[in-house]
Amino acid sequence: MRTIFQNLSNSNFSIISKFQITPYGQCHCRFSKLRDKIFRRQINHCQFDGIRNFTSIDGLTQHNYQQSVVYIQNAKSNADIVDIEGEEKMILKSSIIADWNLIVETKYVNCIKPII
């Protein structure tokens, strides 16, 4: 497992990037602070090689998984997350049958009313 930490010169922006095992296989995960009170987690470049799914035959099905989630904190309190916006995309393609593929896309928005 490889972990890369990058801190850019601007103290308001930071990136943590690493490869880790997820339910989708070994994936590249990136967590970044876009600007004050806004954070993003991205998952992509997953390798579905039987780490989690032992029924998968390597090379028979081509997989592509991507996820992007944005967390927005409450401006009055640093601990409260008040908005979560997420997008996921999973693509499955057959290497045997050219016409067979499945694309699933989801979008998720959750606005949380802060407790005052």
Contact map, one row per residue, 1 for C-alpha under 8 A:
11100000000000000111000000000000000000000000000000000000000000000000000000000000000000000000000000000000000000000000
11110000000000000111000000000000000000000000000000000000000000000000000000000000000000000000000000000000000000000000
11111000000000001110000000000000000000000000000000000000000000000000000000000000000000000000000000000000000000000000
01111100000000011100000000000000000000000000000000000000000000000000000000000000000000000000000000000000000000000000
00111110000000111100000000000000000000000000000000000000000000000000000000000000000000000000000000000000000000000000
00011111000001111000000000000000000000000000000000000000000000000000000000000000000000000000000000000000000000000000
00001111101011100000000000000000000000000000000000000000000000000000000000000000000000000000000000000000000000000000
00000111111011100000000000000000000000000000000000000000000000000000000000000000000000000000000000000000000000000000
00000011111000000000000000000000000000000000000000000000000000000000000000000000000000000000000000000000000000000000
00000001111111000000000000000000000000000000000000000000000000000000000000000000000000000000000000000000000000000000
00000011111111000000000000000000000000000000000000000000000000000000000000000000000000000000000000000000000000000000
00000000011111000000000000000000101100000000000000000000000000000000000000000000000000000000000000000000000000000000
00000011011111100000000000000001111000000000000000000000000000000000000000000000000000000000000000000000000000000000
00000111011111110000000000000001110000000000000000000000000000000000000000000000000000000000000000000000000000000000
00001111000011111000000000000111100000000000000000000000000000000000000000000000000000000000000000000000000000000000
00011100000001111100000000000111000000000000000000000000000000000000000000000000000000000000000000000000000000000000
00111100000000111110000000011110000000000000000000000000000000000000000000000000000000000000000000000000000000000000
11111000000000011111000000011100000000000000000000000000000000000000000000000000000000000000000000000000000000000000
11100000000000001111100001111000000000000000000000000000000000000000000000000000000000000000000000000000000000000000
11000000000000000111110001111000000000000000000000000000000000000000000000000000000000000000000000000000000000000000
00000000000000000011111111100000000000000000000000000000000000000000000000000000000000000000000000000000000000000000
00000000000000000001111111100000000000000000000000000000000000000000000000000000000000000000000000000000000000000000
00000000000000000000111110000000000000000000000000010000000000000000000000000000000000000000000000000000000000000000
00000000000000000000111111100000000000000000011100010000000000001000000000000000000000000000000000000000000000000000
00000000000000000000111111100000000000000000011111111000000000000000000000000000000000000000000000000000000000000000
00000000000000000011110111110000000000000000011100100000000000000000000000000000000000000000000000000000000000000000
00000000000000000011110111111000000000000011111000000000000000000000000000000000000000000000000000000000000000000000
00000000000000001111000001111100000000000011110000000000000000000000000000000000000000000000000000000000000000000000
00000000000000001111000000111110000000001111000000000000000000000000000000000000000000000000000000000000000000000000
00000000000000111100000000011111000000001110000000000000000000000000000000000000000000000000000000000000000000000000
00000000000000111000000000001111100000111100000000000000000000000000000000000000000000000000000000000000000000000000
00000000000011110000000000000111110000111000000000000000000000000000000000000000000000000000000000000000000000000000
00000000000111100000000000000011111111110000000000000000000000000000000000000000000000000000000000000000000000000000
00000000000011000000000000000001111101110000000000000000000000000000000000000000000000000000000000000000000000000000
00000000000110000000000000000000111111100000000000000000000000000000000000000000000000000000000000000000000000000000
00000000000100000000000000000000111111000000000000000000000000000000000000000000000000000000000000000000000000000000
00000000000000000000000000000000101111100000000000000000000000000000000111100100000000000000000000000000000000000000
00000000000000000000000000000000111111110000000000000000000000000000011110000000000000000000000000000000000000000000
00000000000000000000000000000011111011111000000000000000000000000000011100000000000000000000000000000000000000000000
00000000000000000000000000000011110001111100000000000000000000000001111000000000000000000000000000000000000000000000
00000000000000000000000000001111000000111110000000000000000000000011110000000000000000000000000000000000000000000000
00000000000000000000000000001110000000011111000000000000000000000111100000000000000000000000000000000000000000000000
00000000000000000000000000111100000000001111110000000000000000001111000000000000000000000000000000000000000000000000
00000000000000000000000000111000000000000111110000000000000000011110000000000000000000000000000000000000000000000000
00000000000000000000000000110000000000000011111000000000000000011100000000000000000000000000000000000000000000000000
00000000000000000000000111110000000000000011111100000000000000011000000000000000000000000000000000000000000000000000
00000000000000000000000111100000000000000000111110000000000000000000000000000000000000000000000000000000000000000000
00000000000000000000000111000000000000000000011111111001010000100000000000000000000000000000000000000000000000000000
00000000000000000000000010000000000000000000001111101001110000000000000000000000000000000000000000000000000000000000
00000000000000000000000010000000000000000000000111111111110000000000000000000000000000000000000000000000000000000000
00000000000000000000000011000000000000000000000111111100000000000000000000000000000000000000000000000000000000000000
00000000000000000000001110000000000000000000000101111100000000000000000000000000000000000000000000000000000000000000
00000000000000000000000010000000000000000000000111111111000000000000000000000000000000000000000000000000000000000000
00000000000000000000000000000000000000000000000001111111000000000000000000000000000000000000000000000000000000000000
00000000000000000000000000000000000000000000000001001111100000000000000000000000000000000000000000000000000000000000
00000000000000000000000000000000000000000000000111001111110000000000000000000000000000000000000000000000000000000000
00000000000000000000000000000000000000000000000011000011111110000000000000000000000000000000000000000000000000000000
00000000000000000000000000000000000000000000000111000001111110000000000000000000000000000000000000000000000000000000
00000000000000000000000000000000000000000000000000000000111111000000000000000000000000000000001000000000000000000000
00000000000000000000000000000000000000000000000000000000111111000000000000000000000000000000011100000000000000000000
00000000000000000000000000000000000000000000000000000000111111100000000000000000000000000001111000000000000000000000
00000000000000000000000000000000000000000000000000000000001111110000000000000000000000000011111000000000000000000000
00000000000000000000000000000000000000000000000100000000000011111000000000000000000000000111100000000000000000000000
00000000000000000000000000000000000000000001110000000000000001111100000000000000000000001111000000000000000000000000
00000000000000000000000100000000000000000011110000000000000000111110000000000000000000011110000000000000000000000000
00000000000000000000000000000000000000000111100000000000000000011111000000000000000000011100000000000000000000000000
00000000000000000000000000000000000000001111000000000000000000001111100000000000000001111000000000000000000000000000
00000000000000000000000000000000000000011110000000000000000000000111110000000000000001110000000000000000000000000000
00000000000000000000000000000000000000011100000000000000000000000011111000000000000111100000000000000000000000000000
00000000000000000000000000000000000001111000000000000000000000000001111100000000000111000000000000000000000000000000
00000000000000000000000000000000000001110000000000000000000000000000111110000000111110000000000000000000000000000000
00000000000000000000000000000000000011100000000000000000000000000000011111000000111100000000000000000000000000000000
00000000000000000000000000000000000011000000000000000000000000000000001111101111111000000000000000000000000000000000
00000000000000000000000000000000000010000000000000000000000000000000000111111111110000000000000000000000000000000100
00000000000000000000000000000000000010000000000000000000000000000000000011111100000000000000000000000000000000000000
00000000000000000000000000000000000000000000000000000000000000000000000001111100000000000000000000000000000000000000
00000000000000000000000000000000000000000000000000000000000000000000000011111111000000000000000000000000000000000000
00000000000000000000000000000000000010000000000000000000000000000000000011111111000000000000000000000000000000000000
00000000000000000000000000000000000000000000000000000000000000000000000011001111100000000000000000000000000000000000
00000000000000000000000000000000000000000000000000000000000000000000000011001111110000000000000000000000000000000100
00000000000000000000000000000000000000000000000000000000000000000000001111000011111100000000000000000000000000010000
00000000000000000000000000000000000000000000000000000000000000000000001111000001111100000000000000000000000000111100
00000000000000000000000000000000000000000000000000000000000000000000001110000000111110000000000000000000000011110000
00000000000000000000000000000000000000000000000000000000000000000000111100000000111111000000000000000000000111100000
00000000000000000000000000000000000000000000000000000000000000000000111000000000001111100000000000000000001111000000
00000000000000000000000000000000000000000000000000000000000000000011110000000000000111110000000000000000001110000000
00000000000000000000000000000000000000000000000000000000000000000011100000000000000011111000000000000000111100000000
00000000000000000000000000000000000000000000000000000000000000001111000000000000000001111100000000000001111000000000
00000000000000000000000000000000000000000000000000000000000000011110000000000000000000111110000000000011110000000000
00000000000000000000000000000000000000000000000000000000000000111100000000000000000000011111000000000111100000000000
00000000000000000000000000000000000000000000000000000000000001111000000000000000000000001111100000001111000000000000
00000000000000000000000000000000000000000000000000000000000011110000000000000000000000000111110000001110000000000000
00000000000000000000000000000000000000000000000000000000000011100000000000000000000000000011111001011100000000000000
00000000000000000000000000000000000000000000000000000000000111000000000000000000000000000001111111011000000000000000
00000000000000000000000000000000000000000000000000000000001111000000000000000000000000000000111111000000000000000000
00000000000000000000000000000000000000000000000000000000000100000000000000000000000000000000011111000000000000000000
00000000000000000000000000000000000000000000000000000000000000000000000000000000000000000000011111110000000000000000
00000000000000000000000000000000000000000000000000000000000000000000000000000000000000000000111111111000000000000000
00000000000000000000000000000000000000000000000000000000000000000000000000000000000000000000000011111000000000000000
00000000000000000000000000000000000000000000000000000000000000000000000000000000000000000000110011111100000000000000
00000000000000000000000000000000000000000000000000000000000000000000000000000000000000000011110001111110000000000000
00000000000000000000000000000000000000000000000000000000000000000000000000000000000000000111100000011111000000000000
00000000000000000000000000000000000000000000000000000000000000000000000000000000000000001111000000001111100000000000
00000000000000000000000000000000000000000000000000000000000000000000000000000000000000011110000000000111110000000000
00000000000000000000000000000000000000000000000000000000000000000000000000000000000000111100000000000011111000000000
00000000000000000000000000000000000000000000000000000000000000000000000000000000000000111000000000000001111100000000
00000000000000000000000000000000000000000000000000000000000000000000000000000000000011110000000000000000111110000000
00000000000000000000000000000000000000000000000000000000000000000000000000000000000111100000000000000000011111000000
00000000000000000000000000000000000000000000000000000000000000000000000000000000001111000000000000000000001111100000
00000000000000000000000000000000000000000000000000000000000000000000000000000000001110000000000000000000000111110000
00000000000000000000000000000000000000000000000000000000000000000000000000000000011100000000000000000000000011111000
00000000000000000000000000000000000000000000000000000000000000000000000000000000111000000000000000000000000001111100
00000000000000000000000000000000000000000000000000000000000000000000000000000000010000000000000000000000000000111110
00000000000000000000000000000000000000000000000000000000000000000000000001000001010000000000000000000000000000011111
00000000000000000000000000000000000000000000000000000000000000000000000000000000000000000000000000000000000000001111
00000000000000000000000000000000000000000000000000000000000000000000000000000000000000000000000000000000000000000111
